[in-house]
Amino acid sequence: MTITKQAWGVADDQPVDLYTLANVRGFEVSITNYGGAIVSLKAPDRNGTFADVVLGFDTLEEYVANPRFFGALIGRHANRIASGRFLLDGVEYQLTPNNGVNHLHGGKGFDKRVWTVTDQADGDALRLEYLSRDGEEGYPGNMRAQVTYALADNELRIEYKAITDRPTIVNLTNHSYFNLAGRGTILDHELMLNAAAFTAVSEDLIPTGEIRSVTGSKMDFRKSRSIAAGDYDHNFVLNDYDGSLRPAARLYEPVSGRMLEILTTEPGMQFYSGNFLDGSFAGKGGVVYHKYAGLCLEPQHFPDAPNHPNFPSTILRPGETYKHVSVYRFSCV
């Protein structure tokens, strides 16, 4: 594998670069240290033709201006936290509200920060690091996050780590929008989720605390089926959670034959069908992103986890190391 680097501009008075990881099979992923975002990811169809299968932008300026989290690293705490409040060791913390009264994806989160590239690992991996200071967006503790991208054969592996000097909460993920056709909508994609339950939500998409069976509902993706015309922005409770790497999702696009399998160590998978994309802006190549232009499959802990004792905990304490691995494996049928 090789890694090439090019200057990509300036954000927050800091230089921003674009790194491209490529291997002998032709797989290629481009990542910027602005938000750690995956800018492009090229995979072959059944005829061997490569296409970019993630949504995004052509320029740094568009990533800075757009709030839709395209390809970005999400933190400190992915997903929604009700009213931006949580209790930790008897102390209530107020986070920045940025989704109505709620807190979403860390406020001005890791997606809007310039990360430091600490290592290119002799062409084997790209390692990014960010120090989130005590009080940033309301979070307690100085928390150092490290994310490593590695491309091997037909897989992109993302490894997340974090440490803190005070008790805090952490939930990291990647927010790539996939379209395995490379164009059009994702409504003909077929999805399988290794999940027998999901976290029920209120009208503003905040979990009620109920873990509900998918049986007999539109949430049942235990067998691969077309996404069709459905709006999804829900967290699915993945089966067999024990912290080990295991299959979580499979996405298939029948025309190109491209298949994406996701393995993760995480307990949940947020499936978002791109239903809030509204055609109000254009992405790469000037393509307008309408509703369902791409979908997100985000391995993570559950939304609003700090406020639900029955959810897996997202608390990180000094002396502990937060770890999370997700693998994105491409193939053709």
N, C-alpha and C positions, 0 to 999 in steps of 0.2 A: 504494500500500500504506500501511496505517496500523499504528502500534504503540501499544498501550495498556498501562498499568502499574498493578498493584494490589499493595498490601502483602499478604504471604502468611505472615508469622510471623517467628520468630527461630531461628537455629541457630548453635551455637558463639558465642553472644553477638553475633551479627551479623545485621542485618536481611536478610530474604529477600523477594524480590518475584517476581511472576508477570507475564510479558510476553506479550501476545497480538499476533501478526502476522496481519493479514487483508488480502485483496486484493478487487478488484471482482468477481472470478469466484466469490467465496464460499469460497475456500480459506482455512483458518485453522490456525495452529499456535501453541500456548501453550508457553512455555519458562520455567523457573525458573532463577535464578542459583545455586540449591543443586544442585551437581553438573552444572549446565548441562543439566538433563534436559528432554527433550521430554515434556510432561505430556499434551498432546492434539494430534491432527492430524486435521483434518476434510477428507474428500474425498467427491465425489459418486459415486453409483452410476449405472447406465445410464438411470435415470428422473430423474436430477438431484437425488436425495435425499442430503443430506450425512450422514455418520456419522463418529464418531471411530474411527480404524483403528489406534490404538496402545493397548497396555495401560498401566496406571499406577494412580495413587491420587488421591483427592479432596483430601487434606490434606498439608501439609509434614511433619507429625509421622509420617505413614506412610512417606514417603520416607526420613526419618532412621532409622526403625526397621527397614526391610526391606532385606535384603542381596542382592536379586535384580537390581540394576542397571537398573531399569525406566527406559528412555529416556535414560540418563545418558551423559555424556562419560567415557571410560575412559582412564586414564593413570597413571603415566608410561608403563607398558608394558602394552598390552592382551594378554589371553590368559595362558597358563601359562608359567612359567619353572621348569625342573626343579630341585627342592630349593632354589629361591630363590637360586641361585648363578650367577654368570657372571664371566668373565675379560675384563678390558679393559686393554690396554696393559701386560700382565703382572701386573696387580693383581686379586685375587679379591675380589668384593663379595658380601656376604650380605644378601639382601632379606628382609623380613618374611614368614614362611610363613603363609598363610591358607587353604590348600586342601590339607589334610593337611600333608605336608612341603614342598609346592610353593607357589609364589607366583602369585597369580591377580589380574589386572586392577589391578595397582599396590598391592595390600594395602589399607590405608586410603587409597584412591586418589582420583582427581579427582572421582569420583562422590559422595564424602562431604565435599567442600570447598565453601565459599562463594566463588563467583567474583565478580569485580568487573566491573560493566557499564561499559565505557569509552566506548561510543558507541552511540547509536541511529540515527546516520547519517541524520537528517532523515526517519525513517520508512522507509528503504530496507533496513536491516539491523540486526541486534542483535549487538553485538560484546562478547565476554566475555574476561576475562584472569585468569590465576592464576599466582602465583609459587610454584613448588615449591622449597623451600629445600634447600641442600646437606645430605645425610644423611636427608632425609625418606623413610621406609620403606626406608632403606638405599641409596638412589640417590645417586650422586656429582653434584656441581655444582648451582649455582643455575640452575634452568631456568624460563624464562618462557614460558608457553603462551598462545596467543590463538586463539579460535574464533569464527568469524563465521557467523551464521545469516541467510540471505536467502531471502525468498519472492517469487517472480516467476511470474506466470501459473499454470501447474500444476506448478511445480517448487519443491522445497526444496533449497537449495544450502548445504552445510556446508564451510567452508574452515578448515583447521587450520594453525597456524604455531607454531614453537618455536625459541628460542635458548638457549644455555647458556654458562656461563663456565668449565666444565671438561668434558672428554670424558664423555659419559654415553650412555644408551640411551633411545630414545623410540619409542612406537608408539601413536598416538591413534586412537580410533574412537568411534562412537555405538552404544549398546546398546539401541535401541528394539525392543520386541516388537510385531510387526505381526499384525493379523488383519483382512484386507480385507473380511470379512463384517460386522465390528463386533460379533460375538458368536459363541458356539459354539466349535468347534475349527478348526484349520487343516488338517485331514487331507484335505479336498477341494480345497485350494489346489493349483494347478499351478505348478511351478517350472522355470525354465531357468537354468542357470549356464554362463557362457562359460569353461569349465574342462575341460581334458582330463586333469587329474591332481589328486591331493590329497596332503597330507602324512600318511603313515601314522603311527598312534599306538599307544602301549602301553595296557594296561588302565586306567591312571590318566590317559589322554588327553594324555600327553606325547609329542611327535614322536620317532620313532626316527631321523629323519634321511633316511629313504627318501621319495622323491617317486614315487608309484605311479600308474599309469594308471587311469582310471575305467572303462575298457572292460570290459564283462562283469560289472560289479558294481552294487550298489545306489547307488553314488556317481555313476553316469552320468546327469547332468542336462543333457547337451548338447542334447537335444531336450526341449521342455516336457512334463512329465508330472506326474501326481498324486503328492503326497508320500506318501499312504497311511499305513499304520501302520508307520512306521519311526522309529527313534531316531537323531538326528544331532547331533553336536557336533564338527564337523570343519572344518578349513581346506582350502579349495579353491584350487588354483594357477591363477590367472586367465591366460588366453591373452594374448599380445601385450603383455606388460608392458614399457613404455619410459618410464614416468613421465607419459604424456599421459592425458587424460580419454577413457575408452572404455567401451562397454557391458560390464557385468559380470553382471547378473542381471535376470530378469523373473519377476514373481510375478503370478498371475492367480487370481481367485476367480469361478467360473462363475455363481453365483446372482446376485450383485450386478453382475457385469461389471467390477468394479474391477480395474485393472492397475497395478502398480508396476514401473517400470524403474529400475535403479540403474546409474549410471555412476560410475567412480572412476579415480583415478590410482594406486591401490594394487596390489600384486602378488597379494594374497590376499583371500579372502572366507570368513569364518567363518559357516557355516550351523548354527544351533542350533534344533532343532525344539520347544523348550519341554518336553523330556522330564523335566526335574527339577522342574517345577511339580507340586505334589502335593495341591492342594486345602486346604492348611493355613491359608490366609489369603484375605481378600477384597480386591478392588480397587475401581475406580471404580463408584459406584452400588451397592456391596455385592455385586457379582458375584464368586463364588468362582472363583479361577483354578486349574483342574484341569490335568492333563497335556495338552499340545498346545493350550492356550488361545491361544497366540501363538508366533510364530517370530522369530528374529533373523537378519538378514543384515548382517554387520559387515565393511565394507571395512577392511583392515588389512594389516600385514606378518605374517609367519608366527609362530605361537606358538613360544616357546623359541628364537627366532632368534639371540640372542647366543651360544648354545651349538652352533650348526650353521654352520660356515663356508660350506656350500653353499647356505644360504638368503640371500635379499637382506638386506643389513646394516641394522640399526636404530641404528647408532652415530651420534651427533651430536657434533660438535666445535665449540669456540669459533670464531666467524667464519662458521660455516655457519648456514643456516636450514632447519629441517625444514618441508616443505610437503606438504599432502595435501588434495585436493578430492574430495568425493563429492556426487552429485546424485541426488535422489529425485524421479522424474517420474511423475505420476499421469495415468491416462487411463481410458476405459471402452470395453468391447467389446460 
